Amino acid sequence: MLNDPVLLDDWHVVGRDSEIGAGEVKAARLLGVDLVLWRNAAGIHAWLDLCRHRGARLSLGTVREDALVCAYHGWCYDGTGACTLVPAHPKQASSIGAKATVFHARVRYGLVWVCLGEPARDVAAFPEWDDPAFRKVHAGPYRFRAYATRVLEDFLDAGHYPFVHAGQMGGSTNFEMRGYEVRDAGFGLVSEDISVRRIWREGPEGTGEVGVAYSYRVERPLTAKYTKSHGSERFSMLDTVTPVDEGESLVWSVMAFNYPPGKSDEALVEYQDTLAAEDRRMVESQRPQLLPLDMGQEIPVPSDSLSVAYRKWLKRLGLKFGTT
């Protein structure tokens, strides 16, 4: 286990709700811990992927009569994690007192969230999910050979869009960012009206510009949301990064639109696939691999205000994993 109290007491995504049907079993990994995910009539469960008998993976087992059955010797565990049947000794299960290691699990936004410790707070808010005016589309997961802190900071960095994503968001020629403010809202960080604009010449003396403004909300160390608005039209995206292991992360995204985007769900996901591949190339190249909380190792500029605030916030929280 990667023992960081801040992350152990936080919620992390380990799968999509739709991928774990009734009676299904799935393996996952979080913070260096192997998990088994399974569902019975009571709902979704997340346990340590370990049978208490001989250490076999419970994720190799099956669900039978609302219990998880180990594939090795048939030990049965009910929804509370208690072993209710030892087939070789059917009268001894209660006296043995075996119990699986059970973690907190819940479903939000079509995703399965797990906390390995004691949840300090609820899952980050994404009110668009419950608003019927919004169409919702899942993207990912995207695997990065990078620390989750580096990956989440990339999501907060609007300054790279015209360069890394020039083909999707417009080229970098005559690119400019205005200054913006970041405030600590108590629960985390909020930054509004981050403007990214491109300037072009219409003639010998005339110029024109087109711009996009972004708003960011960072509630948890590895979960954030951004919103683009144009009049009453709004696009929001929730991004959460799962720390799978040292230097390995999974990115889960939920897009929400309250207007017709003119593309199918498949086309929207394909677009995000392209962006993620472009981001991956940059993030995996960053050195040091750990996110420096001391900005003295780099040269920040005003357009990095949110990244600077994010690092200071992580330092105040006492986060150690993925930082230096």
C-alpha positions in Angstrom: 0.0 0.0 0.0 1.2 3.5 -0.8 0.7 5.0 2.6 -0.3 8.6 2.2 -3.1 9.5 4.7 -4.5 12.3 2.5 -5.2 9.9 -0.4 -6.1 6.9 1.8 -9.0 8.9 3.2 -10.1 10.2 -0.2 -12.3 8.7 -2.9 -10.8 7.3 -6.1 -12.4 5.7 -9.2 -11.7 2.1 -9.8 -14.2 1.3 -12.6 -17.5 2.1 -14.3 -20.7 1.1 -12.7 -22.0 -0.3 -16.0 -19.1 -2.7 -16.3 -19.9 -4.5 -13.0 -23.3 -6.1 -13.5 -25.3 -8.2 -11.0 -23.3 -11.3 -10.1 -20.1 -10.1 -11.7 -16.6 -9.9 -10.3 -13.8 -7.7 -11.4 -10.2 -7.0 -10.3 -8.8 -3.5 -9.8 -5.8 -1.8 -8.2 -5.6 1.4 -6.2 -2.6 2.9 -4.3 -0.7 -0.3 -4.8 -3.5 -2.4 -3.3 -5.2 -5.2 -5.3 -9.0 -5.0 -5.0 -11.9 -7.3 -5.9 -15.1 -5.5 -7.0 -18.4 -7.4 -7.1 -22.1 -6.8 -6.9 -25.0 -8.5 -5.2 -28.5 -7.4 -4.5 -27.3 -5.0 -1.8 -25.0 -3.2 -4.3 -21.4 -2.8 -5.1 -18.6 -4.1 -2.9 -14.8 -3.4 -2.9 -12.6 -5.7 -0.8 -8.9 -6.6 -0.6 -8.4 -9.2 -3.3 -7.4 -11.9 -0.9 -9.1 -15.0 0.5 -8.3 -15.4 4.2 -7.8 -19.2 3.8 -4.8 -19.6 1.5 -4.3 -16.1 0.0 -5.9 -16.8 -3.4 -7.4 -13.9 -5.4 -11.1 -13.5 -4.7 -11.4 -11.8 -8.1 -11.0 -15.4 -9.6 -14.2 -16.4 -7.8 -17.9 -16.2 -8.6 -21.1 -14.7 -7.0 -23.5 -17.3 -5.8 -26.7 -16.6 -3.7 -25.5 -13.1 -3.0 -22.1 -14.3 -1.7 -18.6 -14.1 -3.2 -17.2 -17.6 -3.5 -13.4 -18.2 -3.6 -12.4 -20.3 -6.6 -9.7 -22.2 -4.7 -11.5 -24.0 -1.9 -15.1 -22.6 -2.2 -15.1 -20.4 0.9 -18.2 -18.1 0.8 -18.2 -14.5 2.0 -21.4 -12.6 2.5 -21.9 -8.9 1.7 -20.5 -7.8 5.0 -17.3 -9.8 4.3 -18.0 -12.5 6.8 -17.2 -16.1 5.8 -20.4 -18.0 6.0 -19.4 -21.4 4.6 -16.2 -23.5 4.5 -17.3 -26.4 2.3 -14.7 -28.8 3.7 -16.0 -28.2 7.2 -19.5 -26.8 6.8 -20.2 -26.6 10.6 -17.0 -24.6 11.4 -17.5 -21.4 9.4 -18.8 -19.4 12.4 -16.1 -20.7 14.8 -13.3 -19.8 12.3 -14.5 -16.2 12.1 -12.8 -15.4 8.8 -13.6 -12.0 7.4 -12.6 -10.3 4.2 -11.0 -6.8 4.4 -13.8 -4.5 3.3 -13.4 -1.0 2.0 -15.9 1.9 1.5 -17.5 1.8 -2.0 -20.2 3.9 -3.7 -21.4 4.8 -7.1 -21.5 8.4 -8.3 -21.7 9.8 -11.9 -21.8 6.3 -13.3 -18.4 5.5 -11.7 -17.4 3.3 -8.8 -15.5 5.2 -6.1 -13.5 3.5 -3.3 -11.9 4.8 -0.2 -9.2 2.6 1.5 -9.3 4.6 4.8 -12.1 6.6 6.4 -13.6 9.2 4.0 -12.7 12.7 5.1 -15.3 14.2 2.7 -17.8 13.2 0.1 -17.0 12.5 -3.6 -16.4 15.8 -5.4 -19.5 17.6 -6.6 -20.6 17.3 -10.3 -24.2 18.7 -10.3 -24.5 18.5 -14.1 -24.9 14.7 -13.7 -28.3 15.0 -12.0 -29.5 17.8 -14.3 -31.7 16.3 -17.1 -30.8 19.3 -19.4 -27.3 17.9 -19.7 -26.2 15.0 -22.0 -23.5 13.0 -20.3 -20.7 11.0 -21.9 -17.9 8.9 -20.3 -14.4 8.9 -21.7 -11.4 6.8 -20.6 -9.9 5.4 -18.7 -6.5 6.6 -20.0 -3.4 5.1 -18.6 -0.4 7.4 -17.9 3.0 6.2 -16.9 3.2 9.2 -14.6 2.3 10.3 -11.1 -1.4 11.3 -10.6 -0.4 14.8 -9.3 1.4 15.5 -12.6 -1.6 14.3 -14.6 -4.1 16.3 -12.7 -2.1 19.5 -12.9 -2.0 19.0 -16.7 -5.8 19.1 -16.7 -5.6 22.5 -14.8 -3.2 24.0 -17.3 -5.1 25.9 -20.0 -1.9 27.4 -21.4 -0.9 24.2 -23.2 -4.1 23.9 -25.2 -3.0 25.8 -28.4 0.3 24.0 -28.5 -0.3 20.4 -27.5 -3.8 20.3 -29.0 -3.2 22.6 -31.9 -5.2 20.3 -34.3 -8.3 20.3 -32.1 -8.2 23.7 -30.4 -6.5 26.0 -32.9 -2.8 26.7 -33.5 -0.4 28.5 -31.3 0.3 31.5 -33.6 -0.2 34.8 -31.9 -1.5 33.1 -28.7 -2.0 35.1 -25.6 -3.4 34.5 -22.1 -4.7 37.3 -19.8 -4.1 37.3 -16.1 -6.6 35.6 -13.8 -7.3 35.0 -10.1 -7.4 31.9 -8.1 -9.2 31.8 -4.7 -9.3 29.3 -1.9 -13.0 28.6 -1.4 -12.6 26.5 1.8 -13.3 23.2 0.1 -10.6 23.7 -2.5 -9.6 26.0 -5.3 -11.8 28.0 -7.7 -10.6 30.0 -10.8 -13.0 31.7 -13.2 -12.7 33.4 -16.6 -9.3 32.0 -17.6 -9.2 33.4 -21.1 -7.3 31.8 -23.9 -7.3 33.9 -27.1 -5.6 34.0 -30.5 -4.9 37.2 -32.4 -4.7 37.5 -36.1 -4.2 40.3 -38.7 -7.1 41.2 -41.0 -5.1 43.8 -42.9 -2.0 46.0 -42.8 -3.1 47.6 -39.6 -6.3 45.8 -38.4 -6.4 42.9 -36.0 -9.0 40.5 -34.7 -9.3 37.9 -32.0 -11.2 34.9 -30.9 -11.1 33.5 -27.3 -12.4 30.9 -25.0 -12.9 31.3 -21.2 -12.5 28.4 -18.8 -13.6 28.1 -15.1 -12.0 25.5 -12.9 -13.0 24.0 -9.6 -10.6 21.7 -7.6 -12.3 20.0 -4.7 -10.0 17.0 -4.0 -6.3 16.5 -4.7 -6.8 14.3 -7.7 -10.3 15.4 -8.9 -11.2 18.6 -10.7 -13.8 20.1 -13.0 -13.7 22.7 -15.7 -16.5 24.5 -17.5 -16.7 26.4 -20.8 -19.7 28.7 -21.3 -21.1 30.7 -24.2 -24.3 32.4 -23.3 -26.6 29.8 -21.9 -24.6 26.9 -23.5 -22.3 25.1 -21.1 -19.8 22.3 -21.4 -18.4 20.8 -18.2 -15.9 18.0 -17.7 -15.1 16.1 -14.5 -11.6 14.6 -14.5 -10.4 12.3 -11.7 -7.0 10.6 -11.7 -6.6 7.3 -9.9 -3.2 6.6 -8.4 -2.8 2.9 -9.4 0.8 2.5 -8.3 4.0 4.4 -8.1 4.3 6.3 -11.4 1.1 4.8 -12.9 -2.3 6.5 -13.1 -5.7 6.1 -14.8 -7.7 9.1 -15.9 -11.5 8.9 -15.9 -13.6 11.7 -17.5 -17.2 12.6 -17.6 -18.4 15.2 -20.2 -21.7 17.1 -19.8 -23.4 19.3 -22.4 -26.6 21.3 -22.2 -26.6 21.9 -26.0 -26.5 19.6 -29.1 -22.7 19.2 -29.8 -23.4 17.9 -33.3 -21.4 14.7 -32.7 -22.3 11.1 -31.6 -21.1 9.8 -28.3 -18.5 7.7 -30.2 -17.1 10.8 -32.0 -16.9 12.8 -28.7 -15.0 9.9 -27.0 -12.7 9.7 -30.1 -12.0 13.4 -29.7 -11.1 12.9 -26.0 -8.9 9.9 -26.9 -6.9 12.1 -29.2 -6.5 14.8 -26.5 -5.5 12.2 -23.9 -2.8 10.7 -26.2 -1.3 14.2 -26.8 -1.4 15.0 -23.1 0.2 11.6 -22.3 3.2 12.3 -24.5 3.9 15.6 -22.7 3.2 14.5 -19.1 5.2 11.3 -19.3 8.2 13.4 -20.5 8.2 15.8 -17.5 11.1 15.8 -15.1 11.2 15.4 -12.3 8.5 12.8 -12.4 7.3 13.9 -9.0 5.5 17.2 -8.9 7.7 19.8 -7.2 5.7 21.6 -4.5 8.5 24.1 -4.3 8.1 26.3 -7.4 11.8 27.3 -7.2 12.7 24.3 -9.3 10.7 25.8 -12.2 10.0 29.2 -13.7 6.3 30.0 -13.3 4.6 32.9 -15.2 1.2 34.5 -14.6 -0.6 32.0 -16.8 0.5 29.3 -14.3 -1.4 30.8 -11.4 -3.7 27.9 -11.0 -0.8 25.4 -11.1 1.0 27.4 -8.5 -2.0 27.6 -6.3 -2.6 23.9 -6.7 0.9 23.0 -5.5 0.6 25.3 -2.5 -2.8 23.8 -1.6 -1.3 20.2 -1.8 1.5 21.3 0.5 -1.0 22.7 3.0 -3.0 19.4 2.8 0.2 17.5 3.6 0.1 15.4 0.5 3.3 13.4 0.1 2.5 10.9 -2.7 3.6 12.0 -6.2 5.3 15.1 -4.9 8.8 16.4 -4.1 
